Amino acid sequence: MPDFHVFLSYTSREEEVKHIQPLVEQYCREVWKWADLNGVHVFYDHFSLPQVQYSEIELEGILARHVRRSELMTSFLSPGYIESRWCRFEAVTKINEPDPVTHAIYWKPDIWRYTDVFPNGVPRHPESFFRHFGGRLKWTDVTYAYWSPTRLLEAASECARDTAAIITNAYPGLIRFPFLLNEGAHRLF
């Protein structure tokens, strides 16, 4: 069986990057602990790529290769995500595949302001954006952590649990060890 790969997509170009970066990094720590036990590889550009200057053509090739290699794309959605050329490139690359599996995470409340379309007819609204291309899609709404940063660990755990559930349900037989919450994480129920 080939290695299973998850591609993590997010924008770091927003003013509010201080809100998203800790959530993404905590999510990665939780998913990586679980993923290592199950042979799941997570691509996170911040840690997975050498931090050097790439030309646009080099970066496009690298990102496209990793997106296509991934069975699951997890996207931390925000208005900046939808506006980002690179995030759109990653999303369109993934959702143009046959039967793509995507995990969209809402972390910023004002994402719903995007209801129009790009010039090429692709919807800008995040749900419409992904559904426009089909595939299997799961949503996680952790906007509560934007307003209440003390709940960041809870939000990251919720996202990580959902990612593990998507992988477990979409690819039966792949997972050997169930997802366990990190010590100190809070459950919503």
N, C-alpha and C positions, 0 to 999 in steps of 0.2 A: 504494500500500500504506500503511495507517495505521501510525503510529509504534508500535513495540513497547515495552511497559512491563513492568518488574519491580517488584513491591511487596515491600519488606523489612519483616518483622514480627519483633519481639523485645520482651522486657520489660526495662525498666531499673529495676524496682521491687524487685529482689532485693538482699539484703545483698552478694552476690557480683558486683555490677555491675562492679566493677573487673576481673573476669575476662572478662566478655562485651563490654564497650564497646571495648576495644582490638581484639578479634577482629572485631567488626562493622565498625569503622572501617577496619581493614586490608583486610578483604574488600571493602568499598565502594571503596577506592582501586584495588584490582586490577580489580574488575568495571567500574568507571567508565572506566578507561583503555581497556579492551577495548570496552566498550559504546559509547563515543563514536565509535569507528571504524565501528561497525555500525548506528548509528541506534537503539540501545537506550537507553531512559531508565530510570533507577533511582529509585524513590521511597523515600527514607529520611527519616522525619519529622524527624530531628535536623538535616538540611540542607535538606530539601525544603519545609518549612513555616516560615512566620514564627514565631519563638518568642515568642508572645503567649498570653495566657490565653483559652481557648475555653470556651464553655458546652458542656455535655455534648451537647446537640442539634447545635450547630455542628460539634463534633469528630466526632460520629457521621456526619453528612452528608459531611464532608470525607473521612474515612477510607473510607466506603462508596464514594464516587465514585472514589477512587484505586484501591481494591481491584478494583472492577468494571472499571476501565479497563485493568488489568494482565493480561497473558497468563500471567504466572508469579508465584507468591507464594513467596518464600523465607522460611522461619521458623526462627529460632534457638530451639530447644526446650529447656525446662527446667521444673522443677516450678512455678516462678513464672510461666512462660508459660501453662501450663494453668490456673493459678489466676487469672490476670489477666482481668478483665472485657473490657478493650480487645483483648487478644490473641485471646481466644475470639471476640469480635465480628468481628475481621478474618478469622480462620480460617473461621468459620461463613459469613461473607459470601462468601468465595472458594469454599469447597467446596460451597456450595449452587448454584453456577453449573453449567451443563451442561459436562461433561468438563473439570473444572478441572485445571490443571497446577501441582503444588506441589513444592517442594524443602524437605524437613525436615532441619535440621542439629542433630544431638545435640552439645551442647557441655558438658553437665553430667552427670556419671555417675549421680546418684541419681534421674534422671527415671523410671526403671523402677518406682519405688515406687507409681506411680499405676496401679492396676489395676481400680478400681471405676468407677462411672458417675455422671454428673451427674443431678440429679433428673429431667430430661427424657428420660433414657435414653441420652444421648450418652456414649460411652465416654470416660473420663478418660485412659486409657493413650494416649500420643501416637500410636503407630502405629494403634491401633484408632480413635482420634479422627479421623484423616484418612481411613482406609479406610472408616469408617462411611458416608461420603458419596460414595465412589467417585472417579473421575478418575484422572489419571496422577500418580504419586508417585515421587520419588527420595529416598533417604536418604543422608546423609553423616554419619559418626561421627567427630568430632574431640575426643572426651573426653580423649584423650591430652594435649591442650594445657591442659586444666584442671589436670592433675597436673604438667605440665611446661611452665610458661609460656615457657620458652626456645624452645619449638616453635610459638609463636603464628603466626609468619610462615608456617611450613609448613602449619599448619591453615587459615589464611586462604586460602592458595594452593590447597589442596585443595578448599575450598568454592567458590572462584571458578571453578576448572576445571570442577567438577561443574555449576555454574550455566550456564557457557558451553556445556557438552556437552548439557544439557537443552534449552536454547534451540536449539542447532544441530540436534539430533535431532528435536525436536518441531515445528520450523518450518523445514523444508528450504528453501533458497533465500534465506532472510533474511540469513544471515551472509556477509559479504564477506571478513572477515579472521579467521584462526584465533586462538584464545586462546594467548598466550605468557606464560610465567611472568615475573614481575618479576625483575630482576637480584638475585641473592642469595637467592632463594627455594630451598627444598630439595625435591627430589622424594622420594617414598616408595619408588621402585623403582630 
